[in-house]
Amino acid sequence: MQGGRRFRTLALTAVAALALAACGGGDDGGEDSNAGGGKSDGVLKLGYIFPESGELAHLGPPQISATKYAISEINKAGGVLGKPMPEVVGSDEGGKAEIANASVDRLLGQNVDGIVGAAASGMSLAVLDKVKSAQKVQCSGSNTAPTFTGYQDDGFYFRTAPSDVLQGPILADTITGDGHANIAIAYRGDDYGKGLAEATKAALENVGGTVPVMEAYEPNTTNFNATVSKIRDAKPDAVVMISFQEGAQLGTKLIEAGFKANQFYSADGMKDEEMAERFSKSDPSVIEGFKGTGPASVENKTFTDGLKAFDPKLEVFQYAPQVYDCVVVMALAAETAKSDDPAVFKTKMNEVTKGGEKCTSFSQCRDLIKDGKDIDYDGASGPLDFTEPGEPGATEIEVYEYNDKGKFEIIDTVQSKPVS
């Protein structure tokens, strides 16, 4: 990682309640005709739903490659329960609930034991009830919406990415640390946008900041005139955009209204190698000084080099470590449970990430399990230590900043965890 590295622990007093209050939301995934639970056939079979199209398509390649790489490494070590894992079955989430649901139907029709993904929180929420009804395990490496913490998933849903309840205060601290006190927030009107916007607002107000504008917009909109007018009239000294690719349109309109990029802040949704080009095809420096936050990964050269060797064409690695860990945790849970039945191995998912003997690879952890030992898998993304809802209880959040060439650099890494 580039830039300075510091470790601070923020007590999230003002926002801890968000995690407890979160319950449900998103598109209705409907009921699933494949419901009824799995039976153990001794072979752990996984599928994935990742964005192969749509506004998050840039996140697809690293997550798909990480899934395949994890299975390859597991099979090199002898497979799960002594049998190789089959080739992963994949399908597109597409940024639309109907596409994600059709993809999950295909995966369930292939009788997978677990599903890796979706990448977007909204797409996971669109299919989660269906996956739960089918009694399959689902694990996402990039879902961050607080909604999942309190979701009634019957213990079938997990994530290796931290809740935005942990990220929001770091974003707020970055903004106020730059001297801003009057901050407007514009956000996608979906579960991801709403959750992170609320966490950020609460954290800003907790440290004395004011939020004169808290404006949701339709995720598919191309007209930001009303949003920009409200922000301009409030005269904030900084603007938070909880956005994906469409944030470039909003940011461009804000620049036209007189704002500068060093007044802009965002999160992982706008951390994109092509973001500068989305603002301006001729001047990448237009976003110089734009900062944001996102879940950090430990500096793991072994993992990065291994993934590069596995997929030499891969250029973006965002969320690859977290997705890799989803696969390994499912495999280790099956080993610990001595079953590939998701209704059985789901009960071991949290257990293999904490409290036992430290191990950092599938083969090392599997050997400890065979020796009758409890394990604590520290993954490619770092320590996991799942809490009861099946998610990291503490995490490192990285702060990035776009330079004059339109490339983001990691300038800080901060430890964040809620108060107990």
Secondary structure, DSSP 4 states (H G I P E B T S, - for coil): --S------B--TTTHHHHHH----SS-----TT-S-----S---EEEEE-SSSTTGGGHHHHHHHHHHHHHHHHHTT-BTTBPPPPPEEEE-TTSHHHHHHHHHHHHHTT-SEEEE-SSHHHHHHHHHHHHHTT-EEEESS---GGGGG---TT-EEESSPPHHHHHHHHHHHHHHTT--BEEEEEESSHHHHHHHHHHHHHHHHTT-B-S-EEEE-TT----HHHHHHHHHH--SEEEEE-STTHHHHHHHHHHTT--GGGEEE-GGG--TTHHHHH-SS-GGGGTT-EEEEE-----HHHHHHHHHH-TT----TTHHHHHHHHHHHHHHHHHHT---HHHHGGGTTTTBSSSEEE-SHHHHHHHHHTT--EEEEETTEE--B-TTSSBSSEEEEEEEE-TTS-EEEEEEEEE----
